[in-house]
Amino acid sequence: MSRPLRSYLRPYRRRLGWGIVWLLLTNGADKTIPWLLQGAVDGLREGRLERVRGYALGVVALAAGLWIVRTQSRVLMFNVGRDVEYDLRNELIRNVHRLGPRFFQRVPTGDVMSRATNDLAQVRLLVGFGGLNVVNSLFAFAGAIGLMLVLSPELTAWALAPYPFLVLLTKVFGGALYRRSREAQAALGKLSDVAQENLAGVRLVRGYALEDHEVARFEKANERAVRANMRLVVLRGLMWPLLTLVGSSAALIVLWRGGAMIVAGELTVGEFAAFNAYLAQLVWPTLAFGYLLGVLQRGRASYARVRELLDAPPEVSSVSEPRPLPAVGAVQVRGLRILYGDRPALDGVSFEVAARGSVAIMGSVGAGKSTLAAALPRLVDTPAGSVFLDGVDVTEADPRELRRTVGYAQQDPFLFSTTIERNIAFGLDDPDATDAHERVRRAAAEAAVLEEIESLPQGFETLVGERGVQLSGGQKQRVALARALLREPAVLVLDDPLSAVDARTERAILEALDRAGEGRTLVLVTHRVAAASRADRVVVLDEGRVVERGTHDELVARGGLYARLAARQRLEQELGAL
C-alpha cells in the first residue's frame, strides 16, 4: 500500500507543533499592530500626541518581536521539509538497490535521477514552504476575519463577498495544475535521461561523429520540457489576475461602503484604518494563493512520481526467516527456468559443482550464459527449488549473505569514478582499515593486474575516470576480478572475463583464474575454449538449454557444438599467428 506523505511528518511532529506555536505568535503580533494603529489614528484626531507616541513605540516593539518569532517559525517549518526530503532520499536509494533489471528496462536512469533530485526538491517545497504557508494563511484568515467582525460585522460581510470565487478558482485550477505538473516533471525526467546518455556515451558520440544528431535529439527533448513547463506557466499566469481581482474587489467594496459608514457616523476613522489594515493582511495570502496552489499541486505530482520508485516491488525478495549458509561452496542447479517476457532465457538447466571444484559455462551469444551467472547470486528472480548452495535453496537464504558467499564479476565491469584502490576495496566493510591496502595489493596480484597498476604514474591512486574510461578493457576486467577476489567468497562467478582482452592479457587472466580457483568453487562463463579447458567440467548452452556436458577432452572427442567451437577458435589462433 502506498505510504501517504503525512506519515513522514510523524517523527517531526514536536518540531511542527512548536513551529505552529511560533506561527500563532507571529499572527498574534501581526494582528495587534492594526489595533495599535486604530488607537494612534483616533488619538491623532483628538490631538492627544502623547497617546500617539505610546502607540507608535508599541508598534516598533511589536515589529521587532514579530521579526524574531517569524524567523523562528520559518526555521522550524522549513527544516522539517528538508528532513522529510532527507528521509525520502535515503529510502529511495535503499529501494533502488533492491530493484532488478526489469525495472530499469522500463524506467531509464536519467528519469530515476530526475525523481531523486528535482522531484524530491518539489516535495521539500510542498512540506516546508507549502505547509508553513497553508497554516499561516489559515491563521491569517481566521484572525483577520475575526477582528474585522469585532470592528464591523456589516463591513466584513461586504469585504468577503468576492471570496466565494476563490473556492471556485481552486476547484477549476487545482486539477489542471496537478495534471500539467506531472507532465512537466515527466518531460524533465526524459530530458535528464537524454543528458545522462550523452554524458555517459560522449566518446562514442564523438567516435561516430554524431554530435549534430545528439544535439538535435537533446533539443527535441528540451523543447518538450519547455512546452510542458510553459503550459504550466500559462495556467498559473491565467490564475494570478483572477486572484488579484478577488483581492482588489474586496478593497474597492470596503472603500465604498466604509466611507459611507464613516460619513454616517457608524464607524470612526481609526476603526476604518484598522479594518483596512486587517483586510490588507488578507490581500497577500489571497494573491499568493495561486503560487501556493501551484507549489502544492506540483509537490503532489512529484511525490506521486517518487512514490512510483518507492512502491516498485523488488524482483528478489527475502524470506522472513532466512536459512544460514555454510559457505562451503557446493552448487547445484536443478531444472532452472527463467523467462524474459514469453521467451525462456533458460529452460531446464541442470548441473552440479562440488565444493572447491570448477565448471565452465560455454555457448554462443544469446545462449543464456549471463542469465545463468546472474541467477547463482540471485541477481535475477530465481525460481524456488532451482538453485542450491550447500544444499540450501537460494530463495530461502538472505540475499545479502548469499552475495557475500557468491562473488560475482559481471561481463561489463562497472568502475566508480575514483581511484583504482577504492574500486578494488569497494567490497571491504572498512576500506580505510590499516590492512586494507595490503589486502588490495594481494587481490590485484591474484588478478594479474598488480604490475600494471604500479607502473602507472600514480599507482593505486590513479583516477580511473567515468566508468573506468582511463583503463583498457582488460584492465577493467582484472580490476573487477580483484574486487571480487578481495571478499574471499566461497563461490566465484566470473561472467566472460576474456571478452575484451588481447592474447597476452588472456594468458595473464587465465593464470589468474587458476589462482582464483584455489580454495573456492569457480563458475566460469566464457566463450573461449582455452579458458573452459581449465575447468573440471564444461556445460554447453544453446538457446537456453544444456546441449552438452562433460570434460574438455570428452566434449572434443564427441564432435558436437563444443568441438566445433574448439576447432574454429584453434583455426582463428593459427591464422592470427600467421
C-alpha positions as semicolon CSV with decimal commas, in nm:
position;residue;x (nm);y (nm);z (nm)
1;M;0,000;0,000;0,000
2;S;0,131;0,345;-0,094
3;R;0,252;0,537;0,210
4;P;0,095;0,884;0,248
5;L;0,325;1,183;0,273
6;R;0,187;1,281;0,613
7;S;0,335;0,966;0,764
8;Y;0,683;1,111;0,705
9;L;0,590;1,406;0,928
10;R;0,530;1,193;1,240
11;P;0,895;1,186;1,357
12;Y;0,894;1,567;1,344
13;R;0,555;1,636;1,499
14;R;0,710;1,804;1,806
15;R;0,904;2,048;1,587
16;L;0,597;2,102;1,373
17;G;0,397;2,173;1,687
18;W;0,648;2,434;1,801
19;G;0,654;2,579;1,452
20;I;0,276;2,618;1,462
21;V;0,301;2,784;1,805
22;W;0,553;3,034;1,665
23;L;0,324;3,093;1,367
24;L;0,040;3,160;1,608
25;L;0,258;3,412;1,794
26;T;0,355;3,567;1,460
27;N;-0,007;3,617;1,364
28;G;-0,093;3,741;1,712
29;A;0,173;4,012;1,688
30;D;0,072;4,089;1,330
31;K;-0,293;4,132;1,430
32;T;-0,207;4,358;1,725
33;I;-0,043;4,622;1,506
34;P;-0,370;4,738;1,335
35;W;-0,531;4,766;1,681
36;L;-0,247;4,997;1,787
37;L;-0,290;5,184;1,458
38;Q;-0,657;5,240;1,539
39;G;-0,569;5,396;1,874
40;A;-0,298;5,613;1,719
41;V;-0,529;5,748;1,446
42;D;-0,811;5,823;1,687
43;G;-0,562;5,984;1,929
44;L;-0,425;6,199;1,647
45;R;-0,777;6,319;1,560
46;E;-0,833;6,406;1,925
47;G;-0,497;6,587;1,944
48;R;-0,356;6,355;2,216
49;L;0,002;6,330;2,090
50;E;0,138;6,150;2,398
51;R;-0,111;5,874;2,328
52;V;0,007;5,860;1,966
53;R;0,370;5,834;2,084
54;G;0,284;5,541;2,312
55;Y;0,109;5,354;2,033
56;A;0,399;5,424;1,796
57;L;0,651;5,282;2,042
58;G;0,424;4,980;2,084
59;V;0,424;4,925;1,706
60;V;0,807;4,942;1,698
61;A;0,838;4,692;1,983
62;L;0,588;4,456;1,821
63;A;0,765;4,481;1,485
64;A;1,094;4,379;1,648
65;G;0,928;4,088;1,826
66;L;0,748;3,993;1,505
67;W;1,083;3,965;1,325
68;I;1,210;3,720;1,588
69;V;0,903;3,494;1,601
70;R;0,857;3,499;1,223
71;T;1,218;3,388;1,171
72;Q;1,186;3,113;1,431
73;S;0,866;2,977;1,277
74;R;1,026;2,960;0,933
75;V;1,340;2,790;1,059
76;L;1,134;2,518;1,227
77;M;0,885;2,461;0,944
78;F;1,131;2,482;0,653
79;N;1,375;2,244;0,823
80;V;1,103;1,981;0,853
81;G;1,073;1,993;0,474
82;R;1,448;1,937;0,441
83;D;1,437;1,648;0,690
84;V;1,150;1,481;0,502
85;E;1,347;1,520;0,178
86;Y;1,648;1,360;0,352
87;D;1,439;1,065;0,473
88;L;1,278;1,013;0,133
89;R;1,615;1,025;-0,044
90;N;1,759;0,761;0,190
91;E;1,452;0,539;0,147
92;L;1,468;0,586;-0,228
93;I;1,832;0,475;-0,261
94;R;1,765;0,173;-0,040
95;N;1,475;0,068;-0,261
96;V;1,665;0,134;-0,584
97;H;1,932;-0,110;-0,464
98;R;1,660;-0,374;-0,427
99;L;1,513;-0,328;-0,775
100;G;1,601;-0,566;-1,056
101;P;1,695;-0,517;-1,421
102;R;1,335;-0,532;-1,544
103;F;1,251;-0,211;-1,359
104;F;1,543;-0,026;-1,518
105;Q;1,441;-0,156;-1,860
106;R;1,112;0,027;-1,803
107;V;1,239;0,341;-1,622
108;P;1,558;0,499;-1,765
109;T;1,842;0,604;-1,537
110;G;1,802;0,972;-1,621
111;D;1,437;0,964;-1,516
112;V;1,532;0,797;-1,187
113;M;1,789;1,074;-1,130
114;S;1,528;1,341;-1,204
115;R;1,292;1,190;-0,948
116;A;1,569;1,166;-0,690
117;T;1,667;1,532;-0,735
118;N;1,412;1,764;-0,895
119;D;1,100;1,580;-0,776
120;L;1,232;1,550;-0,421
121;A;1,307;1,923;-0,422
122;Q;0,941;1,986;-0,511
123;V;0,833;1,758;-0,226
124;R;1,057;1,958;0,010
125;L;0,882;2,279;-0,104
126;L;0,544;2,113;-0,054
127;V;0,622;2,014;0,305
128;G;0,828;2,316;0,413
129;F;0,712;2,621;0,219
130;G;0,369;2,482;0,139
131;G;0,299;2,356;0,491
132;L;0,409;2,681;0,652
133;N;0,201;2,899;0,422
134;V;-0,110;2,681;0,447
135;V;-0,102;2,703;0,828
136;N;-0,005;3,071;0,817
137;S;-0,288;3,151;0,575
138;L;-0,542;2,973;0,795
139;F;-0,427;3,174;1,098
140;A;-0,419;3,495;0,893
141;F;-0,772;3,449;0,760
142;A;-0,917;3,334;1,091
143;G;-0,753;3,612;1,293
144;A;-0,816;3,894;1,047
145;I;-1,177;3,798;0,977
146;G;-1,249;3,756;1,350
147;L;-1,114;4,105;1,430
148;M;-1,291;4,252;1,128
149;L;-1,617;4,111;1,266
150;V;-1,545;4,276;1,600
151;L;-1,498;4,612;1,428
152;S;-1,797;4,587;1,190
153;P;-1,995;4,273;1,101
154;E;-2,169;4,455;0,816
155;L;-1,849;4,580;0,654
156;T;-1,694;4,232;0,697
157;A;-1,984;4,078;0,503
158;W;-1,927;4,329;0,221
159;A;-1,550;4,265;0,225
160;L;-1,589;3,886;0,200
161;A;-1,849;3,896;-0,078
162;P;-1,595;3,826;-0,359
163;Y;-1,421;3,541;-0,175
164;P;-1,659;3,257;-0,279
165;F;-1,499;3,299;-0,622
166;L;-1,174;3,188;-0,456
167;V;-1,327;2,848;-0,381
168;L;-1,445;2,819;-0,741
169;L;-1,099;2,908;-0,874
170;T;-0,942;2,643;-0,651
171;K;-1,169;2,375;-0,791
172;V;-1,119;2,482;-1,153
173;F;-0,741;2,528;-1,145
174;G;-0,639;2,266;-0,887
175;G;-0,688;1,956;-1,102
176;A;-0,538;2,120;-1,410
177;L;-0,231;2,230;-1,215
178;Y;-0,177;1,875;-1,089
179;R;-0,201;1,722;-1,438
180;R;0,026;1,976;-1,601
181;S;0,275;1,949;-1,313
182;R;0,304;1,574;-1,372
183;E;0,353;1,632;-1,744
184;A;0,625;1,892;-1,676
185;Q;0,808;1,665;-1,431
186;A;0,788;1,369;-1,672
187;A;0,927;1,584;-1,955
188;L;1,211;1,696;-1,728
189;G;1,282;1,332;-1,644
190;K;1,307;1,246;-2,015
191;L;1,541;1,542;-2,068
192;S;1,760;1,422;-1,780
193;D;1,774;1,075;-1,936
194;V;1,891;1,212;-2,273
195;A;2,155;1,426;-2,099
196;Q;2,276;1,129;-1,892
197;E;2,308;0,909;-2,202
198;N;2,509;1,176;-2,383
199;L;2,743;1,224;-2,090
200;A;2,796;0,851;-2,043
201;G;2,847;0,790;-2,416
202;V;3,032;1,107;-2,510
203;R;3,330;0,916;-2,653
204;L;3,101;0,701;-2,866
205;V;2,918;1,007;-2,996
206;R;3,246;1,172;-3,095
207;G;3,381;0,846;-3,238
208;Y;3,088;0,819;-3,479
209;A;3,076;1,196;-3,547
210;L;2,714;1,204;-3,431
211;E;2,737;1,528;-3,234
212;D;2,479;1,704;-3,455
213;H;2,236;1,412;-3,428
214;E;2,264;1,401;-3,048
215;V;2,232;1,779;-3,021
216;A;1,913;1,757;-3,226
217;R;1,782;1,477;-3,002
218;F;1,860;1,682;-2,692
219;E;1,697;1,992;-2,842
220;K;1,382;1,790;-2,915
221;A;1,363;1,665;-2,554
222;N;1,444;2,017;-2,433
223;E;1,162;2,163;-2,644
224;R;0,917;1,909;-2,500
225;A;1,025;2,006;-2,148
226;V;0,990;2,377;-2,225
227;R;0,645;2,326;-2,380
228;A;0,526;2,123;-2,081
229;N;0,656;2,387;-1,839
230;M;0,509;2,671;-2,045
231;R;0,167;2,506;-2,033
232;L;0,203;2,508;-1,656
233;V;0,326;2,869;-1,654
234;V;0,035;2,982;-1,875
235;L;-0,215;2,815;-1,644
236;R;-0,063;2,985;-1,342
237;G;-0,048;3,313;-1,536
238;L;-0,423;3,292;-1,602
239;M;-0,489;3,227;-1,235
240;W;-0,294;3,525;-1,094
241;P;-0,510;3,804;-1,247
242;L;-0,826;3,633;-1,126
243;L;-0,690;3,610;-0,773
244;T;-0,582;3,975;-0,792
245;L;-0,935;4,061;-0,900
246;V;-1,077;3,894;-0,587
247;G;-0,846;4,090;-0,353
248;S;-0,889;4,420;-0,538
249;S;-1,267;4,386;-0,550
250;A;-1,279;4,339;-0,174
251;A;-1,067;4,654;-0,120
252;L;-1,286;4,864;-0,350
253;I;-1,605;4,743;-0,182
254;V;-1,465;4,827;0,164
255;L;-1,354;5,172;0,046
256;W;-1,703;5,245;-0,094
257;R;-1,908;5,106;0,193
258;G;-1,665;5,203;0,471
259;G;-1,655;5,564;0,354
260;A;-2,033;5,577;0,367
261;M;-2,032;5,433;0,721
262;I;-1,778;5,699;0,838
263;V;-1,996;5,976;0,694
264;A;-2,299;5,823;0,868
265;G;-2,108;5,809;1,198
266;E;-2,129;5,429;1,214
267;L;-1,751;5,388;1,205
268;T;-1,461;5,601;1,330
269;V;-1,164;5,687;1,110
270;G;-0,938;5,479;1,339
271;E;-1,170;5,178;1,315
272;F;-1,179;5,213;0,937
273;A;-0,798;5,233;0,925
274;A;-0,770;4,920;1,144
275;F;-1,029;4,740;0,930
276;N;-0,835;4,823;0,615
277;A;-0,515;4,703;0,780
278;Y;-0,677;4,369;0,861
279;L;-0,815;4,344;0,509
280;A;-0,467;4,421;0,373
281;Q;-0,336;4,126;0,573
282;L;-0,570;3,908;0,364
283;V;-0,452;4,051;0,034
284;W;-0,111;3,879;0,031
285;P;-0,247;3,531;0,127
286;T;-0,510;3,579;-0,144
287;L;-0,259;3,685;-0,410
288;A;-0,011;3,418;-0,301
289;F;-0,283;3,156;-0,315
290;G;-0,213;3,090;-0,682
291;Y;0,158;3,037;-0,622
292;L;0,084;2,827;-0,313
293;L;-0,166;2,615;-0,504
294;G;0,097;2,560;-0,775
295;V;0,354;2,453;-0,512
296;L;0,105;2,214;-0,352
297;Q;-0,006;2,054;-0,679
298;R;0,347;2,032;-0,819
299;G;0,461;1,880;-0,490
300;R;0,178;1,627;-0,503
301;A;0,266;1,535;-0,860
302;S;0,634;1,499;-0,768
303;Y;0,554;1,286;-0,464
304;A;0,344;1,057;-0,684
305;R;0,646;1,013;-0,917
306;V;0,880;0,948;-0,624
307;R;0,624;0,707;-0,480
308;E;0,643;0,501;-0,802
309;L;1,008;0,432;-0,720
310;L;0,941;0,365;-0,352
311;D;0,649;0,131;-0,422
312;A;0,817;-0,058;-0,707
313;P;0,834;-0,422;-0,591
314;P;1,179;-0,582;-0,588
315;E;1,228;-0,875;-0,823
316;V;1,418;-1,055;-0,548
317;S;1,262;-1,058;-0,202
318;S;1,398;-1,213;0,116
319;V;1,212;-1,454;0,342
320;S;1,120;-1,358;0,697
321;E;1,335;-1,634;0,850
322;P;1,630;-1,697;0,614
323;R;1,833;-2,014;0,641
324;P;2,206;-1,972;0,717
325;L;2,461;-2,068;0,452
326;P;2,752;-2,298;0,548
327;A;2,968;-2,121;0,284
328;V;3,139;-2,444;0,176
329;G;3,077;-2,385;-0,194
330;A;2,880;-2,678;-0,338
331;V;2,649;-2,556;-0,617
332;Q;2,350;-2,743;-0,760
333;V;2,122;-2,623;-1,038
334;R;1,809;-2,828;-1,098
335;G;1,574;-2,763;-1,389
336;L;1,633;-2,385;-1,383
337;R;1,384;-2,197;-1,600
338;I;1,384;-1,817;-1,635
339;L;1,158;-1,623;-1,869
340;Y;1,217;-1,285;-2,031
341;G;0,863;-1,197;-2,125
342;D;0,727;-1,504;-2,305
343;R;1,072;-1,621;-2,417
344;P;1,267;-1,861;-2,196
345;A;1,620;-1,734;-2,136
346;L;1,697;-2,059;-1,954
347;D;1,492;-2,375;-1,998
348;G;1,550;-2,673;-1,770
349;V;1,919;-2,611;-1,699
350;S;2,077;-2,859;-1,455
351;F;2,434;-2,920;-1,338
352;E;2,637;-2,962;-1,018
353;V;2,972;-2,833;-0,897
354;A;3,142;-2,988;-0,598
355;A;3,285;-2,760;-0,330
356;R;3,617;-2,613;-0,450
357;G;3,551;-2,756;-0,795
358;S;3,513;-2,565;-1,118
359;V;3,273;-2,558;-1,410
360;A;3,281;-2,362;-1,735
361;I;2,958;-2,244;-1,897
362;M;3,002;-2,227;-2,274
363;G;2,772;-2,119;-2,552
364;S;2,719;-1,875;-2,835
365;V;2,582;-1,521;-2,795
366;G;2,225;-1,530;-2,657
367;A;2,257;-1,884;-2,522
368;G;2,169;-1,770;-2,166
369;K;2,516;-1,774;-2,010
370;S;2,494;-1,433;-1,843
371;T;2,143;-1,503;-1,716
372;L;2,269;-1,821;-1,555
373;A;2,562;-1,634;-1,397
374;A;2,325;-1,371;-1,251
375;A;2,089;-1,642;-1,121
376;L;2,353;-1,800;-0,893
377;P;2,386;-1,495;-0,661
378;R;2,015;-1,434;-0,725
379;L;2,056;-1,103;-0,902
380;V;1,754;-1,205;-1,112
381;D;1,436;-1,364;-0,984
382;T;1,546;-1,725;-0,939
383;P;1,255;-1,972;-0,903
384;A;1,235;-2,174;-0,582
385;G;1,376;-2,524;-0,599
386;S;1,613;-2,443;-0,885
387;V;1,944;-2,322;-0,741
388;F;2,103;-2,460;-0,425
389;L;2,418;-2,356;-0,240
390;D;2,546;-2,619;0,004
391;G;2,202;-2,778;-0,004
392;V;2,020;-2,453;0,081
393;D;1,771;-2,317;-0,170
394;V;1,897;-1,967;-0,257
395;T;1,540;-1,835;-0,233
396;E;1,544;-1,932;0,137
397;A;1,872;-1,752;0,210
398;D;1,925;-1,388;0,298
399;P;2,020;-1,219;-0,035
400;R;2,294;-1,014;0,133
401;E;2,453;-1,321;0,292
402;L;2,417;-1,510;-0,038
403;R;2,601;-1,236;-0,229
404;R;2,878;-1,227;0,029
405;T;2,918;-1,601;-0,022
406;V;2,892;-1,592;-0,403
407;G;3,135;-1,340;-0,552
408;Y;3,024;-1,212;-0,893
409;A;3,223;-1,025;-1,159
410;Q;2,998;-0,917;-1,443
411;Q;3,077;-0,924;-1,813
412;D;3,079;-0,546;-1,850
413;P;3,265;-0,440;-1,533
414;F;3,148;-0,120;-1,371
415;L;3,410;0,102;-1,211
416;F;3,336;0,406;-0,999
417;S;3,488;0,741;-1,087
418;T;3,752;0,721;-0,815
419;T;4,095;0,565;-0,764
420;I;4,193;0,211;-0,859
421;E;4,245;0,127;-0,493
422;R;3,899;0,247;-0,397
423;N;3,745;0,045;-0,678
424;I;3,913;-0,275;-0,566
425;A;3,843;-0,203;-0,198
426;F;3,475;-0,143;-0,271
427;G;3,385;-0,486;-0,134
428;L;3,555;-0,427;0,203
429;D;3,348;-0,342;0,507
430;D;3,608;-0,081;0,602
431;P;3,815;0,042;0,304
432;D;4,017;0,263;0,541
433;A;4,130;-0,018;0,772
434;T;4,504;-0,043;0,842
435;D;4,538;-0,369;0,647
436;A;4,312;-0,260;0,358
437;H;4,593;-0,151;0,125
438;E;4,787;-0,475;0,170
439;R;4,472;-0,679;0,103
440;V;4,407;-0,474;-0,210
441;R;4,761;-0,541;-0,332
442;R;4,721;-0,916;-0,277
443;A;4,390;-0,918;-0,466
444;A;4,546;-0,721;-0,752
445;A;4,836;-0,965;-0,767
446;E;4,596;-1,259;-0,768
447;A;4,408;-1,097;-1,058
448;A;4,737;-1,041;-1,252
449;V;4,699;-0,664;-1,262
450;L;4,937;-0,552;-0,985
451;E;5,237;-0,482;-1,207
452;E;5,032;-0,271;-1,449
453;I;4,882;-0,070;-1,165
454;E;5,220;0,000;-1,008
455;S;5,360;0,103;-1,346
456;L;5,109;0,389;-1,366
457;P;5,243;0,732;-1,255
458;Q;5,013;0,744;-0,952
459;G;4,985;0,370;-0,895
460;F;4,684;0,269;-0,690
461;E;4,588;0,637;-0,653
462;T;4,526;0,667;-1,028
463;L;4,179;0,802;-1,103
464;V;4,001;0,568;-1,342
465;G;3,755;0,830;-1,473
466;E;3,387;0,787;-1,551
467;R;3,309;0,414;-1,568
468;G;3,684;0,339;-1,581
469;V;3,742;0,528;-1,906
470;Q;4,116;0,569;-1,832
471;L;4,173;0,191;-1,829
472;S;4,173;-0,063;-2,110
473;G;3,902;-0,328;-2,131
474;G;4,134;-0,597;-1,998
475;Q;4,249;-0,379;-1,709
476;K;3,892;-0,303;-1,612
477;Q;3,804;-0,672;-1,614
478;R;4,103;-0,761;-1,396
479;V;4,031;-0,476;-1,153
480;A;3,674;-0,611;-1,127
481;L;3,818;-0,961;-1,076
482;A;4,043;-0,830;-0,796
483;R;3,741;-0,665;-0,636
484;A;3,552;-0,995;-0,640
485;L;3,852;-1,188;-0,504
486;L;3,905;-0,940;-0,222
487;R;3,588;-1,053;-0,049
488;E;3,721;-1,410;-0,041
489;P;3,392;-1,571;-0,149
490;A;3,329;-1,943;-0,122
491;V;3,194;-1,938;-0,480
492;L;3,334;-1,714;-0,752
493;V;3,118;-1,649;-1,059
494;L;3,300;-1,483;-1,349
495;D;3,094;-1,370;-1,646
496;D;3,314;-1,380;-1,956
497;P;3,635;-1,226;-1,814
498;L;3,809;-1,269;-2,154
499;S;3,560;-1,071;-2,363
500;A;3,779;-0,760;-2,408
501;V;4,142;-0,870;-2,394
502;D;4,430;-0,943;-2,626
503;A;4,629;-1,267;-2,636
504;R;4,890;-1,151;-2,385
505;T;4,628;-1,032;-2,137
506;E;4,428;-1,352;-2,196
507;R;4,725;-1,559;-2,079
508;A;4,762;-1,339;-1,769
509;I;4,394;-1,372;-1,684
510;L;4,396;-1,749;-1,740
511;E;4,684;-1,778;-1,494
512;A;4,490;-1,553;-1,257
513;L;4,186;-1,780;-1,292
514;D;4,395;-2,080;-1,196
515;R;4,495;-1,898;-0,877
516;A;4,143;-1,765;-0,820
517;G;4,003;-2,119;-0,826
518;E;4,230;-2,237;-0,547
519;G;4,033;-2,297;-0,229
520;R;3,696;-2,191;-0,373
521;T;3,433;-2,303;-0,620
522;L;3,471;-2,143;-0,962
523;V;3,187;-2,093;-1,211
524;L;3,337;-1,951;-1,529
525;V;3,109;-1,817;-1,800
526;T;3,313;-1,788;-2,117
527;H;3,310;-1,818;-2,493
528;R;3,681;-1,912;-2,501
529;V;3,769;-2,281;-2,518
530;A;4,116;-2,202;-2,378
531;A;3,953;-2,087;-2,055
532;A;3,689;-2,364;-2,046
533;S;3,952;-2,636;-2,087
534;R;4,098;-2,545;-1,744
535;A;3,771;-2,624;-1,563
536;D;3,685;-2,964;-1,415
537;R;3,362;-2,981;-1,615
538;V;3,210;-2,793;-1,908
539;V;2,840;-2,723;-1,960
540;V;2,740;-2,610;-2,310
541;L;2,424;-2,400;-2,355
542;D;2,232;-2,336;-2,674
543;E;1,911;-2,127;-2,678
544;G;1,879;-2,162;-2,302
545;R;1,915;-2,540;-2,287
546;V;2,201;-2,768;-2,188
547;V;2,309;-2,948;-2,506
548;E;2,638;-3,094;-2,385
549;R;2,824;-3,159;-2,062
550;G;3,149;-3,329;-1,968
551;T;3,522;-3,266;-1,951
552;H;3,708;-3,075;-2,219
553;D;3,858;-3,393;-2,367
554;E;3,524;-3,576;-2,363
555;L;3,345;-3,294;-2,545
556;V;3,618;-3,254;-2,807
557;A;3,607;-3,628;-2,875
558;R;3,227;-3,619;-2,901
559;G;3,238;-3,390;-3,205
560;G;2,941;-3,172;-3,107
561;L;2,893;-2,798;-3,063
562;Y;3,184;-2,764;-2,821
563;A;3,419;-2,948;-3,058
564;R;3,316;-2,720;-3,343
565;L;3,380;-2,411;-3,126
566;A;3,722;-2,552;-3,029
567;A;3,813;-2,621;-3,391
568;R;3,705;-2,277;-3,505
569;Q;3,899;-2,098;-3,229
570;R;4,206;-2,309;-3,295
571;L;4,190;-2,211;-3,662
572;E;4,147;-1,842;-3,567
573;Q;4,451;-1,869;-3,343
574;E;4,662;-2,026;-3,621
575;L;4,554;-1,761;-3,871
576;G;4,635;-1,492;-3,616
577;A;4,985;-1,640;-3,571
578;L;5,041;-1,631;-3,949
